């Protein structure tokens, strides 16, 4: 069986490349495999048949690069959703548009069975919750592209931490990554949500006001997203620190977990994962069972889009349950919003957020 896919938003993550991740001379001129379109291209049963964008120049560049017929390059997502019968729709627009585009797709005549939405899920918690609710009402599977979840190494690490209990009870986690909070810390925070069997309970945050995306993404719209971080107390008492104030060119994505039975160090930029068991009061370094080597951007991240698209394929076939649902993506978003709320109110924030605070919008790209 062949499934039909459409993409809303024909920029970098859709298939044309992103500054800081791909060679500048090819961005916007040729297809990039580490993308939604590249993911579909790697599947056996999903065919990308239609694309939509409000920017006609970007739309035409994408259509030429990926071989989309001119009559299936739609100006505006409504036109595509009205004209096409689609099994899956990718949402590759800026995060402040995810809410509108996801709900429009789920309720549209295109009637997709799955929506593959870029991260972060939305710009406000209430919007994320409405996306989840509408997708449930329309029987549409909402799959959020927190790409680390679609790498085999992190999937195996989750088994080790949550099922084989290699760390025992996790009591402390420290993390670092590049600015900005919405654009980048979502990777770190979703990794925490994915690996830990705990939820945020109390949050204190700090926001620098600095961002790098205006230059790197060539955007003109002013947004709230900025560097920052803070600390999180989880509902099981685990203490987590998050530092996403660091410029891209000097950053390293690191996470360190301390547990009652061992400790784990992950540096995804330098490709170094290390694990120690706690034996008679001493930490003894040992291999991570079932994981060959460390996570790297050039290997694991590049393959994550193909893995994610194959997961969409499996979900459509009824062969897999969604491993990156909207309800979990909303948890990392709630932490980011709480960092901003804490910074601007000067106090700690309780999670889940009270109803009025769920409406607070943090705009990004």
Secondary structure, DSSP 4 states (H G I P E B T S, - for coil): --EEEEEE--SIIIII--BTTB-TTTTTTS--SSSHHHHHHT-SSEEEEEEEES-HHHHHHHHHHHT--GGGEEESHHHHHHH---SEEEE-S-GGGHHHHHHHHHTSTT--SEEEEESS--SSHHHHHHHHHHHHHTT-EEEEE-GGGGSHHHHHHHIIIIIS-TT-SEEEEEEEEES-IIIIIHHHHHHHHHH-S--EEEEEEEE----SHHHHTT--S--S---EEEEEEETTS-EEEEEEEE-GGG---EEEEEESSEEEEEETTTTEEEEEEEETTEEEEEPPTT--S---IIIIIHHHHHHHHHHHHHHHHTSS--SSBHHHHHHHHHHHHHHHHHHHHTS-EESSPPGGGGG------
